[in-house]
């Protein structure tokens, strides 16, 4: 799994149909029609997401390693 920043991950989920609902501080909250789950993606400058958080968000969003930037 390639580590990515929060901003790069946010671009990847937007390509999958997730839309930005709101921004709460440095966390971008995404939702998708028909999904009850919400994604809270921390966007702290260019810092990379930690492996466990990235894996968890990828599972919820239905992303694969190939879909990340």
C-alpha positions in Angstrom: 0.0 0.0 0.0 1.4 3.3 -1.1 1.2 6.1 1.6 -0.6 9.2 0.4 -1.5 12.6 1.8 -5.0 13.5 2.9 -5.4 15.7 -0.1 -4.4 13.0 -2.5 -6.8 10.6 -0.8 -9.6 13.1 -1.0 -9.0 13.5 -4.8 -9.2 9.7 -5.1 -12.5 9.4 -3.3 -14.0 12.3 -5.3 -13.2 10.3 -8.5 -15.2 7.4 -7.0 -18.3 9.6 -6.6 -17.9 10.8 -3.0 -18.8 14.5 -2.5 -17.5 17.0 0.0 -20.2 17.7 2.5 -18.4 20.0 4.9 -15.0 20.9 6.3 -14.6 20.8 10.1 -11.2 22.3 10.9 -8.7 20.3 8.9 -11.0 17.3 8.4 -12.9 17.0 5.2 -16.1 15.1 5.5 -17.3 13.2 2.5 -20.6 11.4 1.7 -22.0 9.5 -1.2 -25.7 9.1 -2.2 -27.0 5.7 -1.2 -24.3 5.2 1.5 -24.9 5.7 5.2 -21.1 5.9 5.9 -19.2 9.2 6.0 -15.5 9.6 5.4 -13.5 12.0 7.7 -10.2 12.6 5.9 -7.6 14.6 7.8 -5.9 17.1 5.5 -2.9 18.4 7.5 -0.8 20.0 4.8 1.3 17.5 3.0 1.5 15.0 5.8 0.9 11.3 4.9 -2.0 9.3 6.3 -1.0 6.7 8.8 -1.2 3.1 7.4 -4.1 1.9 9.6 -6.2 5.0 9.0 -5.6 4.8 5.2 -6.5 1.1 5.1 -9.7 1.8 7.1 -10.7 4.7 4.8 -9.9 2.6 1.7 -12.2 -0.2 2.9 -15.1 2.1 3.6 -14.7 4.0 0.3 -14.1 0.9 -1.8 -10.8 2.0 -3.1 -7.9 -0.2 -4.3 -4.2 0.5 -4.3 -4.3 1.1 -8.0 -6.8 3.9 -7.7 -4.6 6.1 -5.5 -2.4 8.8 -7.1 
